[in-house]
Amino acid sequence: MSTPTLSIPQDAVSFYREHGYYLAKGVLPPELLAECRSTLEVWVDNQAERWLSEGLITDKLEHLDFMHRFPALLKAAGEPMYARSIRKDFVHLSPREVFAIHRHDALLDLAETFLGTNEIISHGVWNVRPKAPSSKWTDTPWHQDGQYFRKQAHIHIMTIWFPLHDVT
């Protein structure tokens, strides 16, 4: 096992093993979050172009920052439905970038730290979910996808969730 580079408190692993989760605030490096945002901006650009061509918006609002652009575009377009999970669009638009994010050292370090091994198998299903501020249909309640791994019920499955905006 390599030496993890993230700052995780000593009691974090025991808390995780006892409770099944751990809230690790501020451990991901800014460059990983920036990489995620810039990759997601490709999807936002694509969505803006689509809504412009459909006549739902008249301005792609390119002057707005990451935190504000998508919600403003969504509102300007009349809050049209879009896929709740945009994983297929995201991978299609930025496959190399998505793969690099998926294998980022910080995420692997987190998994190694909490699982206690560097023998990690990553499942190919992961999600990107743009949450519409005023829409309940984009809510995703906490859950685990263990039902997809019935034959591997003996294997510890870990989910790493991180927001790209401030959240409560």
DSSP file with accessible surface (Angstrom, degrees, kcal/mol):
  #  RESIDUE AA STRUCTURE BP1 BP2  ACC     N-H-->O    O-->H-N    N-H-->O    O-->H-N    TCO  KAPPA ALPHA  PHI   PSI    X-CA   Y-CA   Z-CA
    1    1 A M              0   0  120      0, 0.0     2,-0.0     0, 0.0   116,-0.0   0.000 360.0 360.0 360.0 133.7    0.0    0.0    0.0
    2    2 A S        -     0   0   57      1,-0.1     3,-0.0     0, 0.0   115,-0.0  -0.336 360.0 -94.4 -76.0 163.9    1.4    3.4   -0.9
    3    3 A T        -     0   0  126      1,-0.0    -1,-0.1    -2,-0.0   106,-0.1  -0.709  44.1-122.9 -81.0 117.8    1.5    6.2    1.7
    4    4 A P        -     0   0   43      0, 0.0   102,-0.1     0, 0.0    -1,-0.0  -0.297  14.9-156.4 -61.6 143.8   -1.6    8.3    1.3
    5    5 A T        +     0   0  113    100,-0.2     2,-0.2     2,-0.1   101,-0.1   0.460  61.6  97.7-100.2  -3.6   -1.0   12.0    0.7
    6    6 A L  S    S-     0   0   29    100,-0.1     2,-1.2     1,-0.1    22,-0.1  -0.557  78.9-117.6 -88.5 153.5   -4.3   13.3    2.0
    7    7 A S        +     0   0  109     -2,-0.2    -1,-0.1    20,-0.2    -2,-0.1  -0.736  46.3 162.3 -92.1  93.5   -4.8   14.7    5.5
    8    8 A I        -     0   0   31     -2,-1.2     5,-0.1    16,-0.0    16,-0.0  -0.957  40.8-112.7-114.1 128.2   -7.3   12.3    7.1
    9    9 A P    >   -     0   0   64      0, 0.0     3,-1.6     0, 0.0     4,-0.5  -0.187  26.7-113.9 -58.1 152.0   -7.6   12.3   10.9
   10   10 A Q  T 3  S+     0   0  190      1,-0.3     3,-0.5     2,-0.1     4,-0.5   0.843 114.7  50.1 -55.1 -39.8   -6.5    9.2   12.8
   11   11 A D  T 3> S+     0   0  101      1,-0.2     4,-2.4     2,-0.1    -1,-0.3   0.509  85.9  90.7 -83.0  -0.5  -10.0    8.2   13.9
   12   12 A A  H <> S+     0   0    0     -3,-1.6     4,-2.8     1,-0.2    -1,-0.2   0.912  85.1  48.8 -62.9 -44.4  -11.5    8.5   10.5
   13   13 A V  H  > S+     0   0   30     -3,-0.5     4,-2.6    -4,-0.5    -1,-0.2   0.932 112.8  46.8 -65.7 -42.8  -11.0    4.9    9.4
   14   14 A S  H  > S+     0   0   72     -4,-0.5     4,-2.1     2,-0.2    -1,-0.2   0.908 112.5  50.8 -67.1 -37.0  -12.4    3.5   12.7
   15   15 A F  H  X S+     0   0   64     -4,-2.4     4,-3.0     2,-0.2     5,-0.4   0.942 111.1  49.2 -61.6 -45.8  -15.4    5.9   12.4
   16   16 A Y  H  X S+     0   0   21     -4,-2.8     4,-2.7     1,-0.2    -2,-0.2   0.927 111.9  47.9 -59.2 -45.6  -16.0    4.7    8.8
   17   17 A R  H  < S+     0   0  162     -4,-2.6    -1,-0.2     1,-0.2    -2,-0.2   0.866 117.2  42.6 -67.2 -32.3  -15.8    1.1    9.8
   18   18 A E  H  < S+     0   0  151     -4,-2.1    -2,-0.2    -5,-0.2    -1,-0.2   0.899 129.1  24.7 -79.3 -41.2  -18.2    1.6   12.6
   19   19 A H  H  < S-     0   0   91     -4,-3.0    -3,-0.2     2,-0.3    -2,-0.2   0.591  96.9-123.1-104.8 -15.1  -20.8    3.9   10.9
   20   20 A G  S  < S+     0   0   53     -4,-2.7     2,-0.3    -5,-0.4    -4,-0.2   0.546  83.9  56.6  84.4   7.0  -20.3    3.0    7.2
   21   21 A Y        -     0   0  135     -6,-0.4     2,-0.3    -5,-0.1    -2,-0.3  -0.977  56.7-162.2-157.1 163.6  -19.6    6.6    6.1
   22   22 A Y        -     0   0   70     -2,-0.3     2,-0.9    -3,-0.1   -10,-0.0  -0.924  16.9-141.3-151.8 132.0  -17.2    9.4    6.8
   23   23 A L        -     0   0  118     -2,-0.3     2,-0.9     2,-0.0    -2,-0.0  -0.838  20.7-172.0 -94.7 103.8  -17.6   13.1    5.9
   24   24 A A    >   -     0   0   31     -2,-0.9     3,-0.7   -16,-0.0     2,-0.3  -0.821   9.1-161.7-101.8  94.9  -14.1   14.2    4.8
   25   25 A K  T 3   -     0   0  170     -2,-0.9    -2,-0.0     1,-0.2     0, 0.0  -0.618  65.2  -3.0 -82.2 134.8  -14.3   18.0    4.4
   26   26 A G  T 3  S+     0   0   84     -2,-0.3    -1,-0.2     1,-0.1    -2,-0.0   0.685  90.4 119.8  68.1  22.0  -11.7   19.8    2.4
   27   27 A V    <   +     0   0   25     -3,-0.7   -20,-0.2     2,-0.1    -2,-0.1   0.724  47.3  88.6 -92.5 -21.3   -9.5   16.9    1.6
   28   28 A L  S    S-     0   0   25     -4,-0.2     5,-0.0     1,-0.1    -2,-0.0  -0.591  85.0-112.3 -80.3 137.0   -9.7   16.9   -2.2
   29   29 A P    >>  -     0   0   24      0, 0.0     4,-1.6     0, 0.0     3,-1.0  -0.355  19.8-120.6 -69.1 145.6   -7.1   19.1   -3.9
   30   30 A P  H 3> S+     0   0  101      0, 0.0     4,-2.7     0, 0.0     5,-0.2   0.834 111.1  60.7 -54.3 -33.7   -8.3   22.2   -5.6
   31   31 A E  H 3> S+     0   0  114      2,-0.2     4,-2.2     1,-0.2     5,-0.1   0.861 102.7  51.2 -67.3 -31.4   -6.8   21.0   -9.0
   32   32 A L  H <> S+     0   0    0     -3,-1.0     4,-2.4     2,-0.2    -1,-0.2   0.947 112.4  45.6 -67.2 -45.9   -9.1   17.9   -8.9
   33   33 A L  H  X S+     0   0   36     -4,-1.6     4,-2.7     1,-0.2    -2,-0.2   0.910 113.0  50.6 -64.7 -38.8  -12.2   20.1   -8.3
   34   34 A A  H  X S+     0   0   50     -4,-2.7     4,-2.8     2,-0.2     5,-0.2   0.903 109.3  51.8 -64.8 -39.2  -11.0   22.5  -11.0
   35   35 A E  H  X S+     0   0   62     -4,-2.2     4,-2.1    -5,-0.2    -2,-0.2   0.921 110.9  47.9 -61.4 -44.1  -10.5   19.6  -13.4
   36   36 A C  H  X S+     0   0    8     -4,-2.4     4,-2.6     2,-0.2    -2,-0.2   0.931 112.7  48.3 -63.1 -45.4  -14.0   18.4  -12.7
   37   37 A R  H  X S+     0   0   75     -4,-2.7     4,-2.3     2,-0.2    -2,-0.2   0.932 111.8  48.2 -62.5 -46.0  -15.5   21.8  -13.2
   38   38 A S  H  X S+     0   0   62     -4,-2.8     4,-0.8     1,-0.2    -1,-0.2   0.882 113.0  48.8 -66.1 -33.8  -13.8   22.4  -16.5
   39   39 A T  H >X S+     0   0    4     -4,-2.1     4,-0.8    -5,-0.2     3,-0.8   0.918 111.9  48.6 -69.4 -41.0  -14.8   19.0  -17.7
   40   40 A L  H 3X S+     0   0   17     -4,-2.6     4,-2.2     1,-0.2     3,-0.5   0.840  99.7  67.3 -67.9 -29.9  -18.4   19.7  -16.7
   41   41 A E  H 3X S+     0   0   75     -4,-2.3     4,-3.0     1,-0.2    -1,-0.2   0.825  91.9  62.1 -60.2 -29.0  -18.3   23.1  -18.4
   42   42 A V  H <X S+     0   0   57     -4,-0.8     4,-2.1    -3,-0.8    -1,-0.2   0.929 106.2  45.1 -60.9 -43.5  -18.1   21.2  -21.7
   43   43 A W  H  X S+     0   0    2     -4,-0.8     4,-2.9    -3,-0.5    -2,-0.2   0.918 111.9  51.2 -66.6 -41.9  -21.5   19.7  -20.9
   44   44 A V  H  X S+     0   0    8     -4,-2.2     4,-2.9     2,-0.2    -2,-0.2   0.930 110.1  50.1 -61.9 -43.3  -22.9   23.1  -19.8
   45   45 A D  H  X S+     0   0   71     -4,-3.0     4,-2.5     1,-0.2    -1,-0.2   0.923 112.3  47.8 -58.2 -44.5  -21.6   24.6  -23.1
   46   46 A N  H  X S+     0   0   78     -4,-2.1     4,-2.2     2,-0.2    -2,-0.2   0.905 112.1  48.9 -63.7 -42.4  -23.3   21.8  -25.1
   47   47 A Q  H  X S+     0   0    5     -4,-2.9     4,-2.7     2,-0.2     5,-0.2   0.920 111.2  50.2 -64.1 -43.3  -26.5   22.2  -23.1
   48   48 A A  H  X S+     0   0    0     -4,-2.9     4,-2.4     1,-0.2    -2,-0.2   0.918 110.1  50.3 -62.3 -42.2  -26.5   26.0  -23.7
   49   49 A E  H  X S+     0   0   86     -4,-2.5     4,-2.5    -5,-0.2    -1,-0.2   0.911 111.4  48.8 -62.5 -41.7  -25.9   25.5  -27.4
   50   50 A R  H  X S+     0   0  101     -4,-2.2     4,-1.8     2,-0.2    -2,-0.2   0.939 112.3  46.9 -63.7 -47.3  -28.8   23.0  -27.6
   51   51 A W  H  <>S+     0   0    0     -4,-2.7     5,-2.4     2,-0.2     6,-1.1   0.864 112.0  52.0 -65.5 -33.1  -31.2   25.3  -25.7
   52   52 A L  H ><5S+     0   0   57     -4,-2.4     3,-1.5    -5,-0.2    -2,-0.2   0.947 110.1  47.7 -66.1 -46.1  -30.1   28.2  -28.0
   53   53 A S  H 3<5S+     0   0   95     -4,-2.5    -2,-0.2     1,-0.3    -1,-0.2   0.806 110.9  52.3 -66.2 -27.8  -30.8   26.2  -31.1
   54   54 A E  T 3<5S-     0   0  100     -4,-1.8    -1,-0.3    -5,-0.2    -2,-0.2   0.461 115.6-117.5 -84.6  -2.8  -34.2   25.2  -29.7
   55   55 A G  T < 5S+     0   0   62     -3,-1.5    -3,-0.2    -4,-0.2    -2,-0.1   0.636  81.9 121.7  77.3  13.7  -35.1   28.8  -29.1
   56   56 A L  S   <S+     0   0   67     -5,-2.4     2,-0.3    -6,-0.2    -4,-0.2   0.746  78.1  24.0 -79.3 -26.5  -35.3   28.3  -25.3
   57   57 A I        -     0   0    9     -6,-1.1    -2,-0.2    -9,-0.1     3,-0.1  -0.932  54.1-160.7-132.9 160.9  -32.6   30.9  -24.6
   58   58 A T  S    S+     0   0  142     -2,-0.3     2,-0.4     1,-0.3    -1,-0.1   0.433  83.0  43.8-116.0  -6.5  -31.2   33.9  -26.5
   59   59 A D        -     0   0   79     14,-0.1    -1,-0.3     1,-0.0    17,-0.1  -0.995  64.0-148.9-142.9 131.8  -27.9   34.2  -24.6
   60   60 A K        -     0   0   48     -2,-0.4    13,-0.1    -3,-0.1   -12,-0.1   0.479  35.4-135.4 -81.1  -0.2  -25.5   31.4  -23.6
   61   61 A L    >   +     0   0   26      1,-0.1     3,-1.8     2,-0.1    12,-0.1   0.822  43.7 161.5  52.7  40.2  -24.5   33.4  -20.5
   62   62 A E  T 3   +     0   0  123      1,-0.3    -1,-0.1   -17,-0.0     7,-0.1   0.660  63.1  70.0 -66.7 -14.5  -20.8   32.7  -21.1
   63   63 A H  T 3  S+     0   0  139      6,-0.1    -1,-0.3     2,-0.0     2,-0.2   0.649  82.4  92.0 -77.1 -13.9  -19.8   35.6  -18.8
   64   64 A L  S <  S-     0   0   53     -3,-1.8     2,-0.0     1,-0.1     6,-0.0  -0.504  77.6-118.4 -84.0 151.4  -21.1   33.8  -15.7
   65   65 A D    >>  -     0   0   85     -2,-0.2     4,-2.5     1,-0.1     3,-1.0  -0.223  35.5 -92.5 -80.2 174.3  -18.8   31.6  -13.6
   66   66 A F  H 3> S+     0   0   26      1,-0.3     4,-0.6     2,-0.2    -1,-0.1   0.869 122.2  55.5 -55.4 -43.2  -19.2   27.9  -12.9
   67   67 A M  H 34 S+     0   0   68      1,-0.2    -1,-0.3     2,-0.1    -3,-0.0   0.802 121.5  26.2 -62.8 -29.2  -21.3   28.3   -9.8
   68   68 A H  H <> S+     0   0  107     -3,-1.0     4,-1.9     2,-0.1    -2,-0.2   0.662 101.6  77.5-112.0 -20.4  -23.9   30.5  -11.5
   69   69 A R  H  X S+     0   0   20     -4,-2.5     4,-2.9     2,-0.2     5,-0.2   0.949  95.1  44.0 -65.4 -54.3  -24.0   29.7  -15.2
   70   70 A F  H  X S+     0   0   18     -4,-0.6     4,-2.9     1,-0.2     5,-0.2   0.952 114.9  48.1 -61.6 -46.8  -26.0   26.4  -15.3
   71   71 A P  H  > S+     0   0   42      0, 0.0     4,-2.3     0, 0.0    -1,-0.2   0.916 114.5  47.8 -59.4 -37.6  -28.7   27.6  -12.8
   72   72 A A  H  X S+     0   0   34     -4,-1.9     4,-2.7     2,-0.2    -2,-0.2   0.905 112.7  48.1 -69.2 -39.4  -29.1   30.8  -14.8
   73   73 A L  H  X S+     0   0    0     -4,-2.9     4,-2.2     2,-0.2     6,-0.2   0.925 111.3  50.9 -63.5 -44.0  -29.3   29.0  -18.1
   74   74 A L  H  <>S+     0   0    5     -4,-2.9     5,-3.1    -5,-0.2     4,-0.2   0.932 112.9  45.2 -60.5 -44.8  -31.8   26.6  -16.7
   75   75 A K  H ><5S+     0   0  157     -4,-2.3     3,-1.6    -5,-0.2    -2,-0.2   0.932 112.4  50.9 -65.6 -45.0  -34.0   29.4  -15.4
   76   76 A A  H 3<5S+     0   0   59     -4,-2.7    -1,-0.2     1,-0.3    -2,-0.2   0.836 108.0  53.9 -62.6 -31.7  -33.7   31.4  -18.7
   77   77 A A  T 3<5S-     0   0   10     -4,-2.2    -1,-0.3    -5,-0.2    -2,-0.2   0.460 123.5-103.9 -82.4  -1.2  -34.7   28.3  -20.6
   78   78 A G  T < 5 -     0   0   62     -3,-1.6    -3,-0.2    -4,-0.2    -2,-0.1   0.742  62.1 -74.6  84.8  22.7  -37.9   27.9  -18.5
   79   79 A E      < -     0   0   89     -5,-3.1    -1,-0.1    -6,-0.2    -4,-0.1   0.919  68.8-169.4  54.0  55.8  -36.5   25.0  -16.5
   80   80 A P        -     0   0   28      0, 0.0    -1,-0.1     0, 0.0     2,-0.1  -0.312  28.0 -97.4 -70.1 156.6  -36.7   22.3  -19.2
   81   81 A M        +     0   0  127     -2,-0.0     2,-0.3     3,-0.0    -2,-0.0  -0.422  45.8 174.6 -69.3 148.3  -36.2   18.7  -18.2
   82   82 A Y        -     0   0   15     -2,-0.1     4,-0.0    -3,-0.1     2,-0.0  -0.937  46.5 -66.8-145.3 166.4  -32.8   17.2  -18.8
   83   83 A A        -     0   0   54     -2,-0.3     3,-0.1     1,-0.2    55,-0.0  -0.334  37.8-143.3 -59.6 131.3  -31.3   13.8  -18.0
   84   84 A R  S    S+     0   0  102      1,-0.2     2,-0.5    45,-0.1    -1,-0.2   0.878  95.3  38.1 -65.2 -38.8  -30.9   13.5  -14.2
   85   85 A S        -     0   0   36     44,-0.1     3,-0.3     1,-0.1    -1,-0.2  -0.970  67.8-174.7-112.3 122.2  -27.7   11.6  -14.7
   86   86 A I     >  +     0   0    2     42,-2.5     4,-3.0    -2,-0.5     5,-0.2   0.134  43.5 123.8-102.0  22.3  -25.6   13.0  -17.5
   87   87 A R  H  > S+     0   0   73     41,-0.3     4,-2.7     1,-0.2     5,-0.3   0.878  73.7  48.8 -53.1 -44.2  -22.9   10.3  -17.3
   88   88 A K  H  > S+     0   0  169     -3,-0.3     4,-2.3     1,-0.2    -1,-0.2   0.938 114.8  44.2 -65.7 -44.3  -23.3    9.2  -21.0
   89   89 A D  H  > S+     0   0   67      2,-0.2     4,-2.5     1,-0.2     5,-0.2   0.924 114.5  50.9 -61.6 -44.8  -23.1   12.8  -22.2
   90   90 A F  H  X S+     0   0   11     -4,-3.0     4,-1.9     2,-0.2    -2,-0.2   0.929 112.8  43.6 -61.8 -47.9  -20.2   13.5  -19.9
   91   91 A V  H  < S+     0   0   55     -4,-2.7    -1,-0.2    -5,-0.2    -2,-0.2   0.916 114.5  50.8 -66.0 -40.8  -18.1   10.5  -21.0
   92   92 A H  H  < S+     0   0  155     -4,-2.3    -2,-0.2    -5,-0.3    -1,-0.2   0.906 114.3  43.5 -63.9 -40.8  -18.9   11.1  -24.7
   93   93 A L  H  < S+     0   0   54     -4,-2.5    -1,-0.2     1,-0.2    -2,-0.2   0.822 133.8  13.9 -75.3 -32.5  -17.9   14.7  -24.6
   94   94 A S     X  +     0   0    4     -4,-1.9     4,-2.6    -5,-0.2     5,-0.3  -0.365  68.5 157.6-143.0  59.2  -14.7   14.3  -22.5
   95   95 A P  H  > S+     0   0   73      0, 0.0     4,-2.2     0, 0.0     5,-0.2   0.897  77.9  45.1 -60.8 -44.1  -13.6   10.7  -22.3
   96   96 A R  H  > S+     0   0  213      1,-0.2     4,-2.3     2,-0.2     5,-0.1   0.911 115.0  48.4 -65.6 -41.8   -9.9   11.3  -21.5
   97   97 A E  H  > S+     0   0   93      2,-0.2     4,-2.3     1,-0.2    -1,-0.2   0.910 111.5  49.5 -65.2 -41.7  -10.7   13.9  -18.9
   98   98 A V  H  X S+     0   0   10     -4,-2.6     4,-2.6     2,-0.2    -2,-0.2   0.922 110.9  50.0 -64.2 -42.2  -13.3   11.7  -17.2
   99   99 A F  H  X S+     0   0  128     -4,-2.2     4,-1.6    -5,-0.3    -2,-0.2   0.925 110.0  50.9 -62.5 -41.5  -10.9    8.8  -17.1
  100  100 A A  H  < S+     0   0   44     -4,-2.3    -1,-0.2     1,-0.2    -2,-0.2   0.899 111.2  47.9 -64.1 -39.9   -8.2   11.0  -15.5
  101  101 A I  H >< S+     0   0   19     -4,-2.3     3,-1.8     1,-0.2    -2,-0.2   0.941 108.7  54.2 -63.8 -46.0  -10.6   12.2  -12.9
  102  102 A H  H 3< S+     0   0   58     -4,-2.6    -1,-0.2     1,-0.3    -2,-0.2   0.809 115.9  39.3 -58.6 -31.7  -11.7    8.6  -12.1
  103  103 A R  T 3< S+     0   0  142     -4,-1.6    -1,-0.3    -5,-0.2    -2,-0.2   0.177  83.3 144.1-104.9  16.1   -8.1    7.6  -11.5
  104  104 A H    <>  -     0   0   31     -3,-1.8     4,-2.3     1,-0.1     3,-0.5  -0.280  57.0-125.4 -60.9 139.5   -7.0   10.8   -9.7
  105  105 A D  H  > S+     0   0  115      1,-0.2     4,-3.0     2,-0.2     5,-0.2   0.847 108.0  57.3 -54.4 -38.7   -4.4   10.1   -7.0
  106  106 A A  H  > S+     0   0    3      2,-0.2     4,-2.1     1,-0.2    -1,-0.2   0.913 108.9  44.9 -63.2 -41.5   -6.6   11.9   -4.3
  107  107 A L  H  > S+     0   0   20     -3,-0.5     4,-2.3     2,-0.2    -2,-0.2   0.909 114.7  48.3 -69.1 -40.4   -9.6    9.6   -5.0
  108  108 A L  H  X S+     0   0   52     -4,-2.3     4,-2.9     1,-0.2    -2,-0.2   0.902 109.8  53.1 -65.5 -39.3   -7.4    6.5   -5.0
  109  109 A D  H  X S+     0   0   12     -4,-3.0     4,-2.7    -5,-0.2    -2,-0.2   0.907 108.4  50.5 -61.4 -41.4   -5.7    7.7   -1.8
  110  110 A L  H  X S+     0   0   13     -4,-2.1     4,-2.5     2,-0.2     5,-0.3   0.948 112.3  46.2 -60.0 -48.6   -9.1    8.1   -0.1
  111  111 A A  H  X S+     0   0    9     -4,-2.3     4,-2.7     1,-0.2     5,-0.3   0.933 113.8  48.4 -61.4 -45.4  -10.1    4.6   -1.2
  112  112 A E  H  X>S+     0   0   19     -4,-2.9     4,-1.9     1,-0.2     5,-0.5   0.914 111.6  50.7 -60.1 -44.1   -6.8    3.1    0.0
  113  113 A T  H  <5S+     0   0   22     -4,-2.7    -2,-0.2    -5,-0.2    -1,-0.2   0.944 118.4  35.6 -60.7 -48.4   -7.0    4.9    3.3
  114  114 A F  H  <5S+     0   0    8     -4,-2.5    -2,-0.2     1,-0.2    -1,-0.2   0.813 123.3  42.3 -81.0 -28.8  -10.5    3.7    4.1
  115  115 A L  H  <5S-     0   0   48     -4,-2.7    -1,-0.2    -5,-0.3    -2,-0.2   0.656  99.2-133.4 -89.8 -18.9  -10.3    0.2    2.6
  116  116 A G  T  <5S+     0   0   42     -4,-1.9     2,-0.3    -5,-0.3    -3,-0.2   0.719  73.8  76.6  76.3  21.3   -6.9   -0.5    3.9
  117  117 A T      < -     0   0   44     -5,-0.5    -2,-0.2    -6,-0.3    -1,-0.2  -0.989  69.1-140.9-155.0 156.2   -5.5   -1.8    0.6
  118  118 A N  S    S+     0   0   82     -2,-0.3     2,-1.5    -3,-0.1    -6,-0.1   0.332  78.5 103.5-100.0   6.5   -4.3   -0.6   -2.8
  119  119 A E        +     0   0  162     -7,-0.1     2,-0.5    -4,-0.1    -1,-0.1  -0.670  53.5 159.7 -86.1  85.5   -6.1   -3.5   -4.4
  120  120 A I        -     0   0   54     -2,-1.5     2,-0.5     2,-0.0    -8,-0.0  -0.930  29.3-163.8-117.8 130.5   -9.0   -1.4   -5.7
  121  121 A I        -     0   0  163     -2,-0.5     2,-0.5     0, 0.0    -2,-0.0  -0.968  15.1-148.5-111.3 125.7  -11.4   -2.3   -8.5
  122  122 A S        -     0   0   70     -2,-0.5     2,-0.2     2,-0.0    -2,-0.0  -0.811  10.3-132.9 -98.7 129.6  -13.4    0.5   -9.8
  123  123 A H        -     0   0   86     -2,-0.5    -1,-0.0     2,-0.1     0, 0.0  -0.522  14.5-130.4 -75.6 146.0  -16.8   -0.1  -11.2
  124  124 A G  S    S+     0   0   62     -2,-0.2     2,-0.7     2,-0.0    -1,-0.1   0.594  83.7  88.9 -75.4  -9.7  -17.6    1.5  -14.5
  125  125 A V        +     0   0   72      2,-0.0     2,-0.3     0, 0.0    -2,-0.1  -0.809  49.5 141.4 -95.2 119.4  -20.8    3.1  -13.4
  126  126 A W        -     0   0   59     -2,-0.7     2,-0.3     2,-0.0   -39,-0.1  -0.932  34.2-133.0-145.2 166.6  -20.4    6.5  -11.8
  127  127 A N        -     0   0   47     -2,-0.3     2,-0.4   -40,-0.1   -42,-0.1  -0.931  16.8-163.8-133.0 152.6  -22.6    9.6  -12.1
  128  128 A V        -     0   0   23     -2,-0.3   -42,-2.5     2,-0.0   -41,-0.3  -0.998  21.9-176.2-125.7 122.7  -22.5   13.3  -12.7
  129  129 A R        -     0   0   84     -2,-0.4     2,-0.6   -44,-0.2   -44,-0.1  -0.850  17.0-152.9-129.4  98.5  -25.8   14.8  -11.5
  130  130 A P        -     0   0   15      0, 0.0     2,-0.6     0, 0.0    -2,-0.0  -0.576  21.8-143.6 -67.8 114.9  -26.4   18.6  -12.1
  131  131 A K        -     0   0   91     -2,-0.6     8,-0.1     9,-0.0     5,-0.1  -0.747   3.1-141.9 -85.6 119.4  -28.8   19.5   -9.3
  132  132 A A    >   -     0   0    2     -2,-0.6     3,-1.7     3,-0.2     6,-0.2  -0.710  14.2-136.5 -79.5 124.7  -31.4   22.0  -10.3
  133  133 A P  T 3  S+     0   0   91      0, 0.0    -1,-0.1     0, 0.0    -2,-0.0   0.834  99.3  33.7 -55.1 -35.3  -31.9   24.3   -7.3
  134  134 A S  T 3  S+     0   0   80     -3,-0.0     2,-0.5     1,-0.0    -2,-0.0   0.218 100.5  94.7-107.5  17.5  -35.7   24.5   -7.6
  135  135 A S    X   -     0   0   12     -3,-1.7     3,-0.7     1,-0.1    -3,-0.2  -0.927  47.0-170.7-120.4 120.8  -36.3   21.0   -8.8
  136  136 A K  G >  S+     0   0  171     -2,-0.5     3,-1.8     1,-0.2    -1,-0.1   0.790  85.3  70.0 -71.8 -27.8  -37.2   17.9   -6.7
  137  137 A W  G 3  S+     0   0   82      1,-0.3    -1,-0.2     3,-0.0   -53,-0.1   0.718  95.5  54.0 -69.6 -14.8  -36.8   15.6   -9.7
  138  138 A T  G <  S+     0   0    4     -3,-0.7    -1,-0.3    -6,-0.2    -2,-0.2   0.462  83.5 113.5 -95.6   1.0  -33.0   16.1   -9.7
  139  139 A D    <   -     0   0   53     -3,-1.8    -3,-0.0    -4,-0.1   -55,-0.0  -0.451  49.6-164.1 -66.3 142.7  -32.7   15.2   -6.0
  140  140 A T        -     0   0   46     -2,-0.1     3,-0.1   -11,-0.1    -2,-0.0  -0.916  12.1-145.6-129.6 103.5  -30.8   12.0   -5.4
  141  141 A P        -     0   0   96      0, 0.0     2,-0.0     0, 0.0     0, 0.0  -0.291  37.1 -83.5 -65.0 155.6  -31.3   10.6   -2.0
  142  142 A W        +     0   0  210      1,-0.0     2,-0.3     2,-0.0     0, 0.0  -0.339  69.6 145.5 -57.3 135.5  -28.4    8.8   -0.3
  143  143 A H        -     0   0   84     -3,-0.1     2,-0.3     3,-0.0    -3,-0.0  -0.975  41.6-127.2-161.4 168.4  -28.3    5.2   -1.4
  144  144 A Q        -     0   0  104     -2,-0.3     3,-0.4    14,-0.0    14,-0.0  -0.932  13.3-140.2-122.6 151.5  -25.9    2.4   -2.2
  145  145 A D    >   +     0   0   41     -2,-0.3     3,-2.1     1,-0.2     4,-0.2  -0.011  58.6 128.9-100.5  30.2  -25.8    0.4   -5.3
  146  146 A G  G >   +     0   0   37      1,-0.3     3,-2.3     2,-0.2    -1,-0.2   0.782  59.6  72.6 -57.0 -28.0  -25.2   -2.9   -3.6
  147  147 A Q  G >  S+     0   0   91     -3,-0.4     3,-0.6     1,-0.3    -1,-0.3   0.759  90.8  59.8 -62.1 -20.1  -28.1   -4.6   -5.5
  148  148 A Y  G <  S+     0   0  157     -3,-2.1    -1,-0.3     1,-0.2    -2,-0.2   0.569 104.1  51.6 -80.7  -8.7  -26.0   -4.5   -8.6
  149  149 A F  G X   +     0   0   36     -3,-2.3     3,-1.3    -4,-0.2    -1,-0.2  -0.163  62.3 136.7-122.0  39.2  -23.3   -6.6   -7.0
  150  150 A R  G X  S+     0   0  198     -3,-0.6     3,-1.2     1,-0.3    -1,-0.1   0.878  75.6  51.1 -57.3 -39.5  -25.3   -9.6   -5.6
  151  151 A K  G 3  S+     0   0  191      1,-0.3    -1,-0.3    -3,-0.2     3,-0.2   0.703 113.5  46.5 -72.2 -17.7  -22.7  -12.1   -6.8
  152  152 A Q  G X   +     0   0   80     -3,-1.3     3,-2.5    -6,-0.2    -1,-0.3  -0.107  69.5 135.1-111.8  34.8  -20.0  -10.1   -5.0
  153  153 A A  T <   +     0   0   86     -3,-1.2    -1,-0.1     1,-0.3    -2,-0.1   0.747  68.2  61.2 -58.4 -22.7  -21.9   -9.6   -1.8
  154  154 A H  T 3  S+     0   0  157     -3,-0.2     2,-0.3    -4,-0.1    -1,-0.3   0.577  87.6  92.0 -80.9  -8.4  -18.7  -10.5    0.2
  155  155 A I  S <  S-     0   0   85     -3,-2.5     2,-0.5    -6,-0.2    -3,-0.1  -0.693  81.0-120.8 -92.7 137.1  -16.8   -7.5   -1.3
  156  156 A H        -     0   0  113     -2,-0.3     2,-0.5   -41,-0.1    -2,-0.1  -0.632  28.5-159.6 -75.0 123.1  -16.7   -4.1    0.4
  157  157 A I        -     0   0   59     -2,-0.5     2,-0.4    -4,-0.1   -11,-0.1  -0.927   7.1-168.2-109.6 128.7  -18.2   -1.5   -1.9
  158  158 A M        -     0   0   46     -2,-0.5     2,-0.4   -14,-0.0  -137,-0.0  -0.931   7.6-156.5-120.1 138.9  -17.3    2.1   -1.3
  159  159 A T        -     0   0   76     -2,-0.4     2,-0.6     2,-0.0    -2,-0.0  -0.944   2.0-160.2-112.5 134.4  -18.9    5.2   -2.8
  160  160 A I        -     0   0   63     -2,-0.4     2,-0.4     2,-0.0    -2,-0.0  -0.974  14.4-178.4-113.4 119.0  -17.0    8.5   -3.0
  161  161 A W        +     0   0  145     -2,-0.6    -2,-0.0     2,-0.0     0, 0.0  -0.962   5.1 169.8-117.9 131.1  -19.4   11.5   -3.4
  162  162 A F        -     0   0   55     -2,-0.4     2,-0.2  -134,-0.0    -2,-0.0  -0.986  22.6-138.6-144.7 136.8  -18.2   15.1   -3.8
  163  163 A P        -     0   0   44      0, 0.0     4,-0.1     0, 0.0     3,-0.0  -0.532   6.0-150.1 -86.5 157.1  -19.9   18.2   -4.8
  164  164 A L  S    S+     0   0   28     -2,-0.2     2,-0.3     2,-0.1  -127,-0.0   0.320  84.7  50.2-105.3   3.4  -18.5   20.9   -7.0
  165  165 A H  S    S-     0   0   65    -99,-0.0     2,-0.2   -98,-0.0   -98,-0.0  -0.882 104.2 -83.1-127.6 164.8  -20.5   23.7   -5.2
  166  166 A D        -     0   0  152     -2,-0.3     2,-0.3    -3,-0.0    -2,-0.1  -0.496  57.1-179.2 -66.5 136.4  -20.8   24.5   -1.6
  167  167 A V              0   0   85     -2,-0.2    -1,-0.0    -4,-0.1     0, 0.0  -0.921 360.0 360.0-135.2 162.9  -23.5   22.3    0.0
  168  168 A T              0   0  190     -2,-0.3     0, 0.0     0, 0.0     0, 0.0  -0.751 360.0 360.0-110.4 360.0  -25.1   21.8    3.3
